[in-house]
Amino acid sequence: MAFLVRVELLEAAYQAATVGREKAEWPPHPARLFCALVAVADPADPVHSAALSWLEEQAPPVVGVPAGSAEASSPRAAWVPTNAVASAPSHGVLPGRTNGEKTWPQRTLSASGLVFVWEAEPPAGVRSVLEDLARKVPYLGRASAPALVTASVGAAPGLVGEEWQVWEPAAPFGGGVDLRVPYPGYLSALRAAYEAGQPAWQQARSAAYVPRRAAGEAPSETQEPVVEGPFGDLVTFAFDRAVSVDPVATLAVAGSLRRKVMGMLDACGHDVAAMPALHGHTDSDVQRPCAFLGLPFVGTAHADGRLRGVAVAIPRGLETGQRRALLAVLLRAGGGLTKLSVPGVPRPVRVTYVGPTAGVDVARWTVRSGTWTDASRVWATALPMVLDGFPKRNGGGIEELVAKSCRLAGLPRPEAVDVMRTGSQLPGAPDLPASALRRKPQERPLPARHVRLRFAQKVTGPVVVGSKRNFGLGLCLPVHDAMEATPS
């Protein structure tokens, strides 16, 4: 038996935006439904909390949506009331208009029904509580989109026929679209965020979803083979929440991280000089060096491009002993990497490892390894890449230079290269002055550009290109199918 939640929208339109707010969220994210249940639950009622805790511990649900849907040609608009409480209200103040008219994207549907299917049967007590909470949910997405929500237990619906499109969790490295989903501890994270005045989306975690294929249907594009990129692991660390670093200091931050790691290895008795893949001073084309990265906040309408953490990218094929030594000093020896000197900050900054089981207080999107490693055909620079040479005087041949840089970085040759004259495809991605593109004052500054790369097959990250790739410049963000028009 399965646990089912059906959502009947009162009009055939779904009003919810992606994090970037430029496009309607589609398909609906299971985490959004879970948040709706949390919103109507009594936080002081342990029975409500126990039922929601059971739900968050289940595997992500299957999502059934109407097959015929499209981005609405025009956004929804409405007057939005302010949350401020006037101390001395008067007839001269109309609280419903002080925030002005707001607009948001919406999805036009061929039918008004949605269904979420968890392949698990809740205990009788949990079932009755969840059914009661579902009946209390007034809308899904925007408050201007009322809905009737019902929960039940029964056989999983077939969801077959031309009227349904079914999205299900993908196998590892299966590609697809990232949907925010509940996870163990999500309820506590949401309530803590509410008390701290933080948005719910910052507490989310994602899972890859793909459309379900009908029997006999050929494999879809989302199930194509994946090309492994040059790095096998990405170990990420978050700065304290109060700390963010100007991306102009990216090379300095990466250099500080490299020195710190080398010092930790030396303190543990390792012969650092005999580890060229770690310190990078090698003429060998057999083993690629590690890359030391700053992680910028990019890809959403509110992104500012500032560094929120750091990472060490470990190349594939690194000798086992060296890999173990590197992971040991980063994660275990002496407590692992916990502090880092950062330009502009007088004292070393505390950093926290962000792993698969990290607490919700550090599981921020920017510093999740999956943010930078998910397989994708399309990648866009979050930090500008420094070209490996000079283009022709008229700017010709720059695309070919970028393609060669991809090959030098251990990536396939892209089938398409877009070079931005100014700015980036990603919101918040910074442009950097010439002084920020050199590690040493005497270096001749090579040109830098933001680029967008499209490969013939999906490539796993991290993807870092250009002459300063081992120090973080040229770091790219995967652009999934649902992000091509707007990041999610």
Sequence and secondary structure as in RCSB ss.txt:
>XXXX:A:sequence
MAFLVRVELLEAAYQAATVGREKAEWPPHPARLFCALVAVADPADPVHSAALSWLEEQAPPVVGVPAGSAEASSP
RAAWVPTNAVASAPSHGVLPGRTNGEKTWPQRTLSASGLVFVWEAEPPAGVRSVLEDLARKVPYLGRASAPALVT
ASVGAAPGLVGEEWQVWEPAAPFGGGVDLRVPYPGYLSALRAAYEAGQPAWQQARSAAYVPRRAAGEAPSETQEP
VVEGPFGDLVTFAFDRAVSVDPVATLAVAGSLRRKVMGMLDACGHDVAAMPALHGHTDSDVQRPCAFLGLPFVGT
AHADGRLRGVAVAIPRGLETGQRRALLAVLLRAGGGLTKLSVPGVPRPVRVTYVGPTAGVDVARWTVRSGTWTDA
SRVWATALPMVLDGFPKRNGGGIEELVAKSCRLAGLPRPEAVDVMRTGSQLPGAPDLPASALRRKPQERPLPARH
VRLRFAQKVTGPVVVGSKRNFGLGLCLPVHDAMEATPS
>XXXX:A:secstr
 EEEEEEEESSSEE  B TTSSSB  S  HHHHHHHHHHHS TT HHHHHHHHHHHTS   EEEEES EEE SS 
EEEE   S   SS  TT  TTTTT EEEE  EEESSSEEEEEESS   HHHHHHHHHHHHH  BSSSTTSBEEEE
EEEES     STTEEEEEE  TT   EEEEE  TTHHHHHHHHHHTT  GGGG EEEEEEE   TT    GGGS 
EE  SEEEEEEEEE TT  B GGGHHHHHHHHHHHHHHHHHHTT  GGG HHHH     SSS   EEEEEE  SS
TT    EEEEEEEEETT  HHHHHHHHHHHHTGGGSS EE  TT SS EEEEEE TT  TTT  GGG HHHHHS 
EEEEEESS EE SS   TTSTTHHHHHHHHHHHTT    SEEEEESSS SSTT     GGGG SSTTS    EEE
EEEEEEEEE S  B STTGGGTTTBEEEE GGGSSS  
